[in-house]
Amino acid sequence: MAINMAQKRGRKAQKRKQVVAQKRQAEVIENSLPARVLRASNAPIQHCFLTESLSEIGMGMLVLARGATRDYVTMSSFLLDTCCLGIKDVMFEPIDGEAFEDYMEAINADAPMVEVDPAYARKLLRDLAIWSQSIGFAPHRDFAAVERIFGDVSADASDAVFRFGRDGKPVYIPGPDDRPYLIRQRVEQLRKHLGDDGFEVAA
């Protein structure tokens, strides 16, 4: 009898541990980036901005904000390099309306932003990611998760045609913080995919 009771207690303790572990796992999933993006994607789109001079300078930002009201939104921003590296950085952040206005004001001070159709924006992201991957540069590690902020917006609803690089060639523009080893690594990546004459490096 004592052995049976001990076995029952052991089974109950094991079951409690399993329940606790499952609950913790569910909490981790609930608070994960993909889950937070999915929840945010159900709110109305409040803004979709793109750097106005992106096609000329090849660098810029894309910002999408969703929210039930303009007082509090969930913002996703994508740092774009249409000359070579593709989607360099991604940010996803809940933010109040005033802070969002301050953020956009700071970006506009560097390079004016314009409103664009969300379908156009999503197609730009999709096409840029495909192109940059074809020359060896994958999008930022969070891109696949954060891009889902577009929800049911279809990239196929836009008939825009994008051309990346310059004059048909990728042009690598080293950033001010790029270390020499990183520059060499990226140049080698381009050489591997395109040969010596298939790309350019900006001075």
N, C-alpha and C positions, 0 to 999 in steps of 0.2 A: 504493500500500500504506500509506504513512504517513498519507494522508488517511483511509483506512478505519479505521486504528487510532485516530486522533484522534476520529473520529465515534463509534467504539465506546466509548471512554473517556468522551466527552461524554454518551452515552446512559446509561452506567452511573452517572455522577455525578448525572444528572438523576433516575434511578430511586432512588438512595440518598436524595436530597433528598425525593422523594415519600414514601418509606417512613418517613423521620424525621418528616415533617409529619403523616402519618397516625397515627403512634404518639403524637405530642404531642396530636393532636386526640382520640384515644381516651382518653388520660389525663385530658384536660379533661372529657370526657363522664363518665368513671368517677368523677371527683371533684365533679361538679356536684351542686347541691342535689337535683334530681329523682332522680338515680341513688342518692344516699345515702338519701333517703327511701324509695325503692323497696326497697333492701336491708333497711332497718330494719323495713319493714312486714311482713316475713316472720317476725319474732320474736313470741313470745307476748305478749299484752297483760298488763302487770303492774298498771297503775292507770289509772283514768279519773275525774278529779275535776272538779267544777263548783262555782263560788261558790254557796253555799246561798241567798243573798238576791238572786240575779240578777233574778228576776221582780219583786221589790219596788223595788230601787234602779236597775235598768236597766244596771248596769255590773258586770263581773266577769271571771273567768278560767276557761278550760277547759284542762285539762291531760291529755294522754294519754302514757303511758310504756310502751314495749315493750322486752323484753329476754329473753335465754335464762334469766337468773336475776335476782333482785332486787339483786344486787351491782353490776351495771352495766347501765344502761338508756339508751335513746335517748328523749329527752323532747321533746314538741312542746307548746307552749302558745299559746293564742289569747286576745288581749285583746278583750273583747266590749262593745259599746255597743248594747243592744237598744232604746234610745230613739230613735236616729237614725243614727249613723255606721257601724253594723255591725261588721265585723271590723277593728279599728283597728291591731292589731299581731300579729305571728306570730314565734315563736322555735322553732328546731330545734337540739338540742344533745345529743351523747353525754355522759353524766354518770355518775359512780359512785353507788352506792346511798346512801352517807352524804351526799354533796352534794345528792342529790335530796331526801332527808329534810329537810336544812337549808333547801332552797328552799321546800318545801311548808310547813315550820314558819313561815317568814317570811310567806308568803302568808296562811296561816291566822290569823296575828296581826292582819292587817288586816281580813280577812273570812273566816269559816269556810267550808271546802270540804267537799263531800259526794261520795261515790262515786255515779256514775251509769252506766247501761248505755251501752256504746259506740255502739250503734245510735241511742239517744236523742241522744247527743252529736253524732253525725254529722248527724242530721236537723236539729238545732238550727243547726249551722253552715251547712248547705245552705240552709235556709229563711231564715236571717238574711242570708246573702249575696244571695239573690234579692231580698229585701225592700229592703235598703239600696241595691242597684243601681237598683231601680225609682224611688228618689227622688234618684238622682244620685251615690251614694257607693259606689264600687267597693271590694271588700275589699283588704286589704294586698297588695302586689305578689307576695309569696311564698306567699299563701294557697293558690292552685291546686296548687302543688308540695307544700307541707307537709301539706295536707289528705289527701293520699294515704297518710299514715302509718296511716290507718284500714284500709288494705288491703282485705280481702274483707268487712269489716263493711258491711252494707247499711243505709242510712238508711230504706229502705222497711220494714225489720223493726220499726220503731217507729211506733206510731199516735198519738204525741203531737201535739198541735195548739198552735202557738205564736202569741201575739199580741204584736206589737212596737209601739213608741211608747207613748203613754199616752192612754187614752180615745179611741182610734182615730186619734190624730194623732202624727206624729213630734215629738219634743221635743229640740231641740238644747241640750246642756249644755256650754258652753265649758269646756275644761280650764284648770287654773291656768297652764299654759305657752302657751296659745293666744294668738298675737299678734293685735292688732286687725284687721290686714289679712286674716288667716286667718278670723277670725270673720265679717267682712263677706263674704268669698268664699263661705263655707258658707251664710250666710243667703240670699245671692243665688241660690245653687244650689237651695235649698229653695223660694224664691219662684218660680223658673223652672219647677219641676216641679209645685208645689202651689198657687201663688197666695198672696196675702197672708194668707188665713185658714186655709190648710191645714196649718199647723204652728205650733209655739210655740218660743220661745227662753227658757230658764231664766235667771232673774236671777242 
